[in-house]
Amino acid sequence: VPDFFKELPQFVVKAGPILSNLYGSDWENRLEAKEMQANTIHLKALSKYYKRVFEEFFVSIDANVENNSSVTTNHVSEYHRFGWLLFLALRVHAFSRFKDLVTCTNGLISILVS
């Protein structure tokens, strides 16, 4: 995905005139490539943050409570995945107007502490 956004400016230069003839002069705005790039960068940063904080809060606690590492790893990955999917759903439904990094980080923290 990052490679796609790296190559996008060159694509716009090369294919811009053709796409302008086909779809009109506002084809780049309708594509919303800049918004998608910003969302991708935000989600990547939030994913790294969520993984780090999740491991700090829950992996060390679970490792002390249970000695069976395969069971612990399985539960941790299920809880990690559930929390991330819950955040993505919250982001779409609750933050539809405000998808900036600060609002999303606050939502992610609220999922971790609840």
C-alpha positions in Angstrom: 0.0 0.0 0.0 2.8 2.5 0.7 4.3 1.8 -2.7 1.0 2.6 -4.3 0.9 6.0 -2.7 4.6 6.6 -3.6 3.8 6.0 -7.3 0.6 7.9 -7.3 2.0 11.4 -8.1 3.7 9.9 -11.2 0.5 8.2 -12.2 -1.3 11.5 -11.9 1.2 13.2 -14.2 1.1 10.5 -16.8 -2.6 9.6 -16.8 -4.0 13.0 -15.7 -4.8 14.3 -19.2 -6.5 11.0 -20.2 -8.5 10.8 -17.0 -9.5 14.5 -17.3 -10.9 13.8 -20.8 -12.8 10.8 -19.5 -14.1 11.9 -16.1 -13.7 15.7 -16.1 -11.3 18.1 -14.5 -12.3 17.1 -10.9 -11.4 13.4 -11.3 -8.5 13.7 -8.8 -10.9 15.1 -6.1 -13.4 12.3 -6.8 -10.6 9.8 -6.5 -9.8 11.1 -3.0 -6.3 9.7 -3.1 -4.9 12.3 -0.7 -7.5 11.5 1.9 -6.9 7.7 1.5 -3.2 8.3 1.9 -3.7 10.3 5.1 -6.1 7.6 6.4 -3.5 4.9 5.6 -0.7 6.7 7.4 -3.0 7.4 10.4 -4.1 3.8 10.6 -0.6 2.5 10.3 0.6 4.7 13.2 -2.5 3.8 15.3 -2.0 0.1 14.6 1.6 0.3 15.9 0.6 2.3 18.9 -2.3 -0.1 19.7 -0.1 -3.2 19.4 2.6 -1.7 21.7 0.1 -0.5 24.4 -1.9 -3.7 24.2 1.2 -5.8 24.8 2.2 -3.5 27.7 -1.2 -3.8 29.4 -2.2 -7.4 28.7 0.6 -9.6 27.5 2.8 -9.2 30.6 -0.3 -9.7 32.9 -1.4 -12.8 31.1 2.1 -14.2 31.0 2.3 -13.9 34.8 -1.1 -15.5 35.4 -0.9 -18.4 33.0 2.1 -20.6 32.3 0.7 -22.2 29.1 2.1 -20.0 26.4 0.1 -21.4 23.5 -3.2 -20.7 25.3 -2.0 -17.3 26.3 -0.9 -16.4 22.8 -4.1 -17.6 21.3 -6.3 -15.5 23.7 -4.0 -12.5 23.4 -4.3 -12.5 19.6 -8.1 -12.9 19.8 -8.4 -10.1 22.2 -6.0 -8.0 20.2 -7.9 -8.6 17.0 -11.3 -7.9 18.7 -10.1 -4.6 20.1 -8.7 -3.5 16.7 -11.9 -4.4 14.9 -13.9 -2.7 17.6 -11.8 0.4 17.0 -12.3 0.3 13.3 -16.1 0.0 13.7 -16.0 2.9 16.2 -14.0 4.9 13.8 -16.5 4.4 10.9 -19.7 4.8 12.9 -18.8 7.3 15.7 -16.0 9.3 14.1 -17.5 9.6 10.6 -17.0 13.4 10.6 -13.8 13.6 12.6 -11.3 11.0 11.5 -8.2 13.0 12.5 -5.3 11.3 14.4 -6.1 12.9 17.8 -9.8 11.8 17.8 -8.9 8.3 16.7 -6.1 8.0 19.3 -8.6 9.0 22.0 -11.0 6.4 20.7 -8.3 3.7 20.7 -7.4 4.5 24.3 -11.0 4.3 25.4 -11.2 0.8 23.9 -8.0 -0.3 25.7 -9.2 0.9 29.1 -12.8 -0.3 28.9 
